Amino acid sequence: MLLHIVRSLAPLLEQNVLQNLELLHRRSEVVEKVSKHRANIVEAIVAGQPEKAREMSHSHLAYIEETLLDLTREASRRERSLRRIQQDSDS
């Protein structure tokens, strides 16, 4: 049963990851910062500094989470504004 659930959730997870990557790639500064984060993590791993790599990974994930939240809030504000404009024009 658990295997069935995991298999059915995998496509949803993959779709969610792809949507998030699309959102992130809409801003060049985000792409640059994410690339820099990843390079720093790899550098710490290659240098044999697991604690530094772990710390940088946590920082990277926090940045991604905050950026996605900001982008989602921005999209939500934009949608509300468009609805208001449409309601005003319908009146």
C-alpha positions in Angstrom: 0.0 0.0 0.0 2.8 2.4 0.9 4.6 1.7 -2.3 1.4 2.4 -4.3 1.1 5.8 -2.5 4.7 6.7 -3.1 4.4 5.8 -6.8 1.2 7.9 -7.2 2.8 10.9 -5.4 6.1 10.9 -7.5 4.6 12.6 -10.6 3.0 15.3 -8.4 6.3 15.9 -6.7 8.1 16.1 -10.0 5.5 18.5 -11.4 5.9 20.7 -8.3 9.7 20.8 -8.6 9.5 21.8 -12.3 7.0 24.6 -11.5 9.2 25.9 -8.8 12.2 25.9 -11.1 10.2 27.8 -13.7 9.3 30.4 -11.1 12.9 30.8 -10.0 14.2 31.1 -13.6 12.0 34.1 -14.2 14.5 36.3 -12.4 18.1 36.3 -13.6 19.4 37.5 -10.2 17.9 34.5 -8.6 19.5 32.1 -11.1 22.9 33.8 -10.5 22.6 33.5 -6.8 21.4 29.9 -6.9 24.4 29.0 -9.2 26.8 30.7 -6.7 25.2 28.8 -3.8 25.6 25.5 -5.6 29.2 26.2 -6.6 30.0 27.1 -2.9 28.4 23.9 -1.7 30.4 21.8 -4.2 33.6 23.7 -3.3 33.1 22.9 0.4 32.4 19.2 -0.4 35.5 18.9 -2.6 37.6 20.7 0.1 36.5 18.1 2.7 34.5 20.5 4.8 31.2 18.7 5.5 30.0 21.1 8.2 30.5 24.1 5.9 28.8 22.3 3.1 25.8 21.4 5.4 25.6 25.0 6.6 25.7 26.4 3.0 23.1 23.8 2.0 20.7 25.0 4.7 21.3 28.6 3.8 20.6 27.7 0.1 17.4 26.0 0.9 16.2 28.8 3.1 17.0 31.3 0.3 15.0 29.1 -2.2 12.1 28.9 0.2 12.0 32.6 0.9 12.3 33.4 -2.8 9.5 31.1 -3.8 7.3 32.6 -1.1 8.1 36.1 -2.3 7.3 35.1 -5.9 4.1 33.5 -4.9 3.0 36.5 -2.9 3.8 38.8 -5.8 1.8 36.6 -8.2 -1.1 36.6 -5.8 -1.0 40.4 -5.5 -0.9 40.7 -9.3 -4.0 38.4 -9.6 -5.9 40.4 -7.0 -5.1 43.6 -8.8 -6.3 42.2 -12.1 -9.5 41.0 -10.6 -10.1 44.5 -9.1 -9.5 46.1 -12.5 -11.9 43.7 -14.2 -14.5 44.3 -11.5 -14.2 48.1 -12.0 -14.5 47.8 -15.7 -17.6 45.5 -15.4 -19.3 48.1 -13.2 
